């Protein structure tokens, strides 16, 4: 959202609501939410990397769907 926009605070609240953190927790992904950025991370043994990549991909897909419903609703 543009700085100073009336929707800025509303969109920020929607973005950081519990749904976002619930999605990270559902997929077992650690995260940090910042004012204009989100970091997600995790770790695994090398042999478990494919499973981790799958979890990260699923998490990103679910977040994208969630954010799209906020923006377009």
N, C-alpha and C positions, 0 to 999 in steps of 0.2 A: 504494500500500500504506500502511496506517496506520503512523504512527511507532511504533517498538518492535516491530512485527510480526516474527515469525520468518521470514516469507516475504519481508520487505522486502529484505534483502541478496541473496537468491536472484533475486528478480524484477528488481532493479536490474542485476545481472550479466547476466541474460538480455536485458534491455532495451538494454544498451550493448554487447552482444557484437558480434563482427565482422559479423554479418548486417546489423545496422543500418547500419553504415558502408559495407558492400558495396552496399547498396541505394542509398544516396546517390551513391556513386561510379558505379554502373551508369547512373544517370540524369544524371550530370554536374552534380549539385547540390552546392553548398558547404554546410557544416553546422558547428554547434557543439553539443556535448553537455554539459549541465550536470547537476547532481545531481537536479534535479526538472524539467528543461525541455530541450527540443531546439529549436534554431533552424535552419531551412533557408533558403537564399537563393541567388539567382543574378542575373544581369544579362543584358541583351540590347539590341539596337537596337530601336526602336519597331516597325519592320517585321517583326521576328522575335518579337514578343510572343506571338502565338498559339502558336507552336512551344514557347516557354518555358512558357506556361501548360499546355500539353499534357504536357510533361515533368514539371512540378511535380505535376500531377494524377495522372499515372501513378505517380510516386514515392510520393505520399501513399497511393494505393490499395494499392501493394505493402507499404508499411510497416504499414498497417492490417491487412492479411491476416497479415503476419508476427507482429504483436503479438497478434492474436486467437488464433493458434495457440499462443503462449506462455501466455496467460492461461487458455485453455480446455483445455490438455493436462494 
